């Protein structure tokens, strides 16, 4: 799917002002309300806009520890059975099949380092994982950063320190 500068301006606007109305966006972007709505509908239909849901920060409600866990799985079960088993652990936020020495990579959260051990024990208790290797995040500099990539795909140059505008 191709995206253009107006798509990028619309997505940038709603990323920076997620509670704004389509009318407000059209006025500030200098595009017709119907055009903005049609572009949003198309971007959502094609999966470019994946969600309008709020993004919650687990650290703000008691889960400040973040870790990445490489998992070697029981090969007899297969990836789907393993992921189904791990889906019952709410502290696992993401689970990816990966290449390399492990089979899966999980992003997990916990209340503390000691609580992280409880989460890891729950992972192993599923009997779908044979080995786990954990790396604890010390500091997150940025995450979920897709807007610069989207703007680049639309042919807009990113300027250091600038994420919005009509460029």
N, C-alpha and C positions, 0 to 999 in steps of 0.2 A: 504494500500500500504506500502510495506517495503522500507526503505531507508537504505543505508549503508554509510560507511566512505567516499567513493569516492563521493557519492551524496552530503554529507555534506561539503566536501572540495570544490566541484564545486560551491555550493550555497554560501558558505562563500566567496570564491574568487570573485564571481560576485556581492555579496552584498557590499563588500569592494572596488571593482573596476568595477562599473556598465558600464563603457564605454570601457572596455577591449574587445579584440576580442577572439573568440574561440581558435584561433591559439596561442595567448599569454597565455591563460589559460592552454592549453594542455602542452605547453612548461614548464610553471612554476609549474604545478601540476604533471608533469611526466606521463601524460596519453596521449594516442593517440587522435589526433584531432577528428576523427570519434567517438571515445568513448565519449568524452566530449560532442559533438553535439548530439549524440543519447541520452545521459543522460538528457541533457537540454530539448530535444524534449519530452521525456517521462515525465519529471517532469512538464512541461508546459501542456501537454495533460491531465495528471491526476489531474491538478489543484493545485499541490504543489507550483509551481511558478505561482502566481495569476496575475502578471502583469510585464511588462517591461517598463511601463510608468513612467515618472518622478514624483516624489513626491513633491508637492508644499507646502510651508509653508505659511498659510494665514497671519501670523503675519508680514511677510516680505512685503506684499502688502496691508497693511492697516487694518488688522483684528486681533489685538493682544489679544483681550479678548476672553477667552475660558470658556465655561460653560457646565455643564451637567444639563439637564432639565428632570425631571420625569414628565410624562404626564398621566393624567387620561382621558380616551377618552369617547366619546358618544358611549355607548355600542350598540345602535341601528344601528350604521353605520358599525361596524366591522373594523378590523385592516387594511384590504386592502384599503378601502375607505378613512380611516384616513391617511394612509401613502401616498396615491395618492394625497390627499389634501396638505399634508405637503411637498411633493416633490417640490412644486413650490416655496419654500422659500430657496434661495441659501445658506443662512447662516447655514442651518442645514446640517452638514457634515455626520452624521451617525444617524440612527434610528433603534432601537432594540426593539422587543417585550420582556418583562421581567416578572419575577415573583415578587410577593410582593405587596405592597400597590398601586403601579402605574401599568399602562399597557404598556407604552413605555418609553424608555430612549433615549434621543437625545443628541448628542454632537453638540453644536452650537458655532459659532464665531460671534464677533461683533467688530465694530470700537472703541467702548468705552462702559463704563457701561451704559451711557444714550442710546447709540445705541442698547445695549442689550435689553432695555425696548421696543424699536421699534420692535425688532425681536420677543420678547415674545407677543407683541400686535398682530403681524402678525399671530403668531401661534393660538392665541385665536380667531382671526377674521375668521379663517377657519370654525369655528363653529363645528369642529370635536373633539376639546379638551375642556373638562369641567374644568380642573384644571391643573396648572403647578407649580412645585416646583423646584427652581433653586439653583445650587451650582456653584459658580464662582471659577475657577482654579486660584490659586495664583502663583504656580510654577510647571512646568513639569520637573520631574527628568529623565524620559525616556518614550518613547512611541513606538508603533509598533515593539516591541522587540520580534521577533519570532526566530531569528537565534539561540540563546542558546537552545531553545526548540527543534528545528530541529536537532541540533548537538547531543543533548541528545537522541532523537529518533533514531538517526543513530548509537548510541553506543559510541559516543565520549564524554569524560569528559570535562566539561568546567573548565578552570583554571581561578582564579580571575585575571581580567585585561587582559586576553588573549582571543581574539575572532577569531584568524586565525591560520594558521599553518598546519602542516601535521600530527597532532596527531591522 
